[in-house]
Amino acid sequence: MSAALDIQQLRSWIGRTDVAADLISEDLARKYHATFDLAGVPPLIHFCLTRPAAPTDELGADGHPARGGFLPPVPLPRRKSAGGELTFHGALKVGDRAVRTSHIENVVLKEGRTGPLCFVIVQHRTSFMQR
């Protein structure tokens, strides 16, 4: 399957950026609180914000937006997220505006025990503007 991976074409996605914005609504904070029994607006609520949304006919077989939009069209059967680092600089509040900026840093092809692996390194940065 390595021959089917055109690494130069996939690497042409390096440098692409995607930006999305969302608000911490009172309703979302209430639901998050009910789910996790956490008072106020918990820091990890950002995982519920600025998520990509695509019509069902634009979804891939794995239920995520089809490859070839922001992410390169890697012709492998599975996607996986790995690694990360979080830093919080203050408490979040209902009404705060979240802005997520995602940037493709690199695309790397490697050979694993079961065949080719393609790593798309994406940096996600979420900032909050308090009301």
trRosetta pair geometry for C-beta under 8 A, 3 or more apart (Angstrom, degrees):
i j d omega theta_ij theta_ji phi_ij phi_ji
1 4 5.3 -50 -166 31 60 116
1 5 7.0 59 141 -24 76 98
1 75 7.6 -150 -175 105 105 102
1 76 7.4 99 148 -100 140 80
1 115 5.6 39 40 -176 119 130
1 116 5.5 -128 92 19 99 118
2 5 5.8 -57 -158 29 41 110
2 109 7.5 105 -143 176 90 129
2 111 7.0 -15 -86 -95 133 99
2 115 7.4 -154 -47 -173 84 80
2 116 4.6 152 -87 -65 74 128
4 75 5.5 -87 135 83 115 142
5 10 6.9 -20 -175 -19 86 141
5 74 7.3 10 -125 -149 103 74
5 75 6.5 -152 -87 45 68 98
5 76 7.8 12 -84 -48 116 98
5 109 5.9 141 129 -118 142 133
5 116 5.8 -159 -12 158 147 161
5 118 6.3 -169 -142 -70 139 127
6 9 3.9 33 111 19 117 117
6 10 6.4 149 88 -16 65 86
7 10 5.5 -56 -142 42 35 111
7 11 5.9 38 157 -23 68 107
7 107 7.2 175 -161 120 75 108
7 109 4.7 -81 -99 -18 126 136
7 118 7.9 -163 -107 -120 84 109
8 11 5.7 -53 -143 37 29 112
8 12 7.0 46 150 -37 59 93
9 12 5.7 -39 -163 7 36 117
9 72 7.8 140 123 -161 74 123
10 13 6.3 -40 179 10 48 112
10 72 4.4 101 -149 155 74 154
10 73 7.6 -125 -103 58 84 57
10 74 6.2 60 -125 -86 132 77
10 107 4.9 -157 132 155 98 151
10 109 7.7 106 64 -57 144 105
10 118 6.7 -73 174 -160 163 137
10 120 7.9 -110 173 -88 110 101
11 14 5.5 -8 -177 -14 65 115
11 107 4.7 -152 -94 61 59 118
12 72 7.7 123 60 -109 71 121
13 16 5.2 -47 -174 0 70 128
13 71 7.2 45 -174 -167 156 30
13 72 3.9 -127 -17 -64 152 103
13 104 5.3 -44 134 120 91 170
13 107 6.2 82 58 -43 104 139
13 120 7.4 -19 93 -137 137 116
14 104 5.5 -131 -120 117 37 105
14 105 7.1 -16 -143 138 88 16
14 106 6.1 21 -113 -108 116 32
14 107 6.0 -122 -59 1 94 96
15 103 7.6 -26 -152 -169 25 90
15 104 6.5 -31 24 71 24 93
16 70 6.2 171 133 -157 131 65
16 103 7.4 171 89 -148 45 50
16 104 4.8 32 50 17 85 120
17 101 6.4 -13 -168 -171 107 90
17 102 6.8 155 -156 82 55 53
17 103 4.9 -11 -103 -100 84 78
17 104 7.7 -131 -69 11 44 73
18 52 8.0 -11 160 -86 148 110
18 70 4.4 -9 -56 -121 138 139
18 101 7.5 159 81 -156 48 44
18 102 4.6 -7 57 57 95 105
19 99 6.8 -4 -169 -175 97 93
19 100 7.0 167 -150 87 48 55
19 101 5.1 -9 -103 -104 85 73
19 102 7.7 -167 -74 23 39 68
20 50 4.0 135 100 -158 113 95
20 51 7.9 -128 122 37 159 15
20 52 7.3 -139 -59 -81 158 58
20 99 7.5 170 87 -152 40 51
20 100 5.1 -6 59 56 87 100
21 50 6.6 -11 -101 -98 7 104
21 97 6.2 -1 -171 179 108 101
21 98 6.6 160 -155 86 55 56
21 99 4.9 -17 -101 -101 87 74
21 100 7.6 -175 -81 19 37 68
22 49 4.1 -172 77 -165 141 94
22 50 4.7 -136 -4 -57 119 66
22 97 7.5 161 83 -158 35 59
22 98 4.9 -13 62 59 85 105
22 100 7.9 15 10 -4 103 103
23 95 6.8 -23 -170 -145 108 28
23 96 7.3 155 -154 83 63 40
23 97 5.6 -36 -99 -103 72 64
23 98 7.3 179 -92 15 19 81
24 28 6.3 -124 -160 74 56 125
24 29 6.1 60 169 -55 98 105
24 41 5.9 42 175 -143 146 143
24 45 6.4 65 -123 121 112 140
24 49 7.0 -51 -78 -80 70 137
24 92 6.1 140 -62 163 167 114
24 93 7.0 145 79 97 140 35
24 94 5.5 -129 115 -123 100 39
24 95 6.6 -35 70 23 88 23
24 96 4.8 24 20 53 121 85
24 97 7.9 -129 5 -73 77 22
24 98 6.7 92 -42 -26 85 107
24 128 7.9 13 -19 -137 123 119
25 28 4.5 95 56 6 87 100
25 29 6.9 -152 92 -3 46 85
25 94 6.9 12 167 -152 17 91
26 29 5.8 -57 -149 39 31 111
26 30 6.2 35 152 -23 65 108
26 94 5.0 46 -83 -153 66 141
27 30 5.6 -53 -148 34 30 114
27 31 6.5 26 156 -16 65 105
28 31 5.8 -56 -147 38 32 108
28 32 6.2 32 155 -19 66 108
28 45 6.9 108 139 -168 110 120
28 48 6.2 168 -167 117 121 139
28 49 7.9 80 168 -74 162 87
29 32 5.7 -55 -144 39 30 112
29 33 6.1 34 154 -22 64 108
29 40 7.6 -68 -168 158 120 35
29 41 4.9 -59 -122 -97 118 86
29 45 6.9 -9 -100 -122 67 156
29 94 5.2 -80 -9 -84 153 100
30 33 5.7 -55 -148 36 27 113
30 34 6.4 27 154 -19 63 106
31 34 5.7 -53 -146 36 32 111
31 35 6.3 31 155 -20 65 107
32 35 5.8 -57 -149 36 29 111
32 36 6.3 -17 169 20 66 111
32 38 7.1 -45 136 57 89 110
32 41 7.6 59 75 -140 141 57
32 42 6.2 -141 145 31 126 107
32 45 5.2 -14 -118 -106 169 103
32 48 6.8 -130 -81 -1 118 155
33 36 7.0 -82 -137 56 21 79
33 37 7.2 50 177 -116 59 15
33 38 5.8 -118 -122 68 60 63
33 39 6.7 50 -134 -110 114 25
33 40 7.7 146 -93 50 116 24
33 42 7.7 158 -84 -15 64 103
34 37 7.8 18 -158 -67 18 50
36 42 6.6 -33 83 -11 144 160
38 42 4.4 27 123 -62 150 126
40 91 7.1 -46 163 -168 144 119
41 45 5.8 -65 -178 4 82 153
41 91 7.2 112 64 171 96 83
41 92 4.3 -104 112 96 124 95
41 93 5.9 175 19 -106 143 19
41 94 6.2 -177 -61 -48 130 63
41 96 7.7 152 127 19 167 123
42 45 5.4 129 71 -34 73 94
42 92 7.8 -4 87 48 18 120
43 46 7.1 -26 165 -3 56 104
43 86 7.7 115 143 162 125 134
43 88 4.8 -52 -136 -94 139 151
43 92 6.3 142 -103 -3 49 117
44 47 5.6 -5 171 0 79 113
45 48 5.6 -50 -174 32 61 111
45 49 6.8 55 135 -21 77 108
45 92 6.5 -143 47 88 123 156
46 49 5.3 -61 -149 36 46 114
46 50 7.8 -7 -173 24 75 108
46 92 7.7 -164 -52 -79 92 158
46 98 6.1 165 -127 -132 88 144
46 100 7.9 136 -178 -77 103 111
46 126 5.1 126 -169 118 136 163
46 128 7.9 -104 -92 -62 116 112
48 51 7.2 -53 -174 -29 33 119
49 98 4.5 56 141 62 150 157
49 100 7.3 158 112 -33 92 120
49 126 7.5 108 84 -148 117 138
50 98 5.7 -119 -30 114 115 115
50 99 7.5 109 -87 -147 143 20
50 100 3.9 148 127 8 161 127
50 126 6.9 -173 29 -115 148 112
52 64 7.7 57 75 -167 129 80
52 65 5.1 -72 135 -17 138 135
52 70 7.7 -133 -97 17 141 136
54 58 4.2 -115 173 93 113 112
54 59 5.7 150 94 -70 118 71
54 65 4.1 127 -22 -104 147 93
54 66 7.3 -164 162 5 163 76
54 69 8.0 -151 -94 -24 135 163
55 58 5.0 78 61 13 78 105
55 59 7.7 -128 100 -24 42 85
56 59 5.6 -40 -154 6 43 120
58 65 6.3 -7 131 -143 96 77
58 66 5.6 -109 176 3 61 111
59 63 5.8 -13 180 -148 129 29
59 64 6.7 144 -153 77 83 20
59 65 6.4 -77 -110 -103 56 31
59 66 6.3 150 -177 -45 11 78
60 63 7.2 -43 72 22 71 20
60 64 5.6 -8 39 66 109 73
60 65 7.0 45 -8 118 93 22
60 66 4.5 133 -60 -107 82 56
60 67 6.1 50 -78 -11 141 78
62 78 7.2 121 -92 -127 141 50
62 79 6.2 164 94 20 169 105
64 79 6.6 -43 23 43 155 151
65 69 5.8 -47 143 28 123 143
65 70 7.7 54 96 25 139 98
65 71 7.9 133 88 23 101 108
66 69 6.6 102 79 -18 73 104
67 71 5.5 -72 -132 97 74 101
67 72 6.7 2 -178 112 103 34
67 73 4.3 124 125 -117 106 54
67 74 6.1 -116 -154 31 152 63
68 71 7.6 -9 -7 84 23 64
68 72 7.1 27 -92 -169 42 31
68 73 3.8 24 -72 -65 89 108
70 102 6.9 51 173 93 142 128
70 104 7.7 172 165 -43 80 114
71 74 7.5 -56 151 1 103 99
71 104 7.7 147 -113 -87 54 124
71 120 6.1 82 -149 138 97 168
71 122 7.7 -55 -98 -65 94 138
72 104 7.7 98 -25 -137 97 156
72 107 6.1 22 11 -107 151 147
72 120 6.3 -174 29 -103 102 133
74 118 4.6 -166 -140 80 132 148
74 120 6.8 -128 -37 -38 137 121
76 116 6.9 -132 -89 93 123 97
76 117 7.7 68 -119 -126 167 37
76 118 6.0 -180 -7 20 137 110
81 84 7.7 17 160 -43 106 121
90 128 8.0 -134 70 71 101 126
90 130 7.9 -55 106 -52 138 133
92 96 5.4 -113 -161 32 80 155
92 128 6.0 -110 -114 -140 93 168
93 96 5.2 114 60 -34 69 107
93 130 6.2 58 36 -136 117 98
93 131 7.1 -108 92 25 119 98
95 130 7.9 59 99 -163 92 56
95 131 4.2 -34 133 -18 118 146
96 128 4.7 11 167 -174 127 111
96 129 6.6 160 -164 74 74 44
96 130 5.3 -35 -109 -106 97 54
96 131 6.3 -119 -82 -18 45 84
97 128 6.8 148 75 -156 45 57
97 129 4.5 -12 59 54 102 100
97 131 7.5 108 -15 -66 87 78
98 126 5.7 -9 -168 -171 102 107
98 127 7.5 154 -153 80 52 38
98 128 5.5 -25 -96 -98 65 77
99 126 7.0 160 80 -152 42 57
99 127 5.3 -15 59 60 95 87
99 128 7.8 176 18 -84 72 29
99 129 7.1 42 -8 -12 110 104
100 124 6.1 -13 -167 -167 104 96
100 125 7.1 155 -153 80 54 42
100 126 4.6 -21 -96 -97 78 85
101 124 7.5 156 81 -154 45 48
101 125 5.1 -13 59 60 93 94
101 126 7.9 176 19 -81 62 39
101 127 7.9 13 2 4 103 99
102 122 5.5 3 -173 178 101 114
102 123 7.1 165 -151 84 51 47
102 124 4.9 -14 -100 -100 84 76
102 125 7.9 177 -79 21 39 62
103 122 6.9 153 74 -158 38 65
103 123 5.0 -14 58 58 94 95
103 125 7.8 9 4 5 106 103
104 107 7.1 6 175 -48 117 93
104 120 6.4 -48 -138 -177 104 96
104 121 7.3 108 -164 78 58 56
104 122 5.6 -35 -99 -100 56 78
105 121 4.4 -59 65 106 105 105
105 122 6.8 176 7 -101 87 21
105 123 5.4 74 -42 -17 120 102
106 119 7.5 11 104 108 96 96
106 120 7.8 -180 92 -152 51 38
106 121 4.4 20 51 38 87 121
107 118 6.8 -2 -173 -178 89 98
107 119 7.2 167 -153 87 41 55
107 120 5.3 -4 -107 -107 81 70
107 121 7.4 -146 -69 18 36 75
108 118 7.3 161 82 -158 45 52
108 119 4.5 -9 59 58 96 104
108 121 7.2 38 1 -19 106 107
109 116 6.4 -26 -164 -162 96 108
109 117 7.4 146 -159 81 48 52
109 118 5.5 -20 -102 -105 68 76
109 119 7.9 -163 -73 21 22 73
110 116 7.4 140 81 -159 41 58
110 117 4.7 -20 69 65 91 102
110 118 7.8 173 24 -85 68 30
110 119 6.7 30 3 -9 111 108
111 115 7.3 -84 -152 173 70 25
111 116 6.0 -44 -107 -100 60 54
111 117 7.2 164 -108 17 10 84
112 115 6.3 0 60 61 88 38
112 116 7.2 89 18 -174 84 6
112 117 4.6 73 -26 -29 115 118
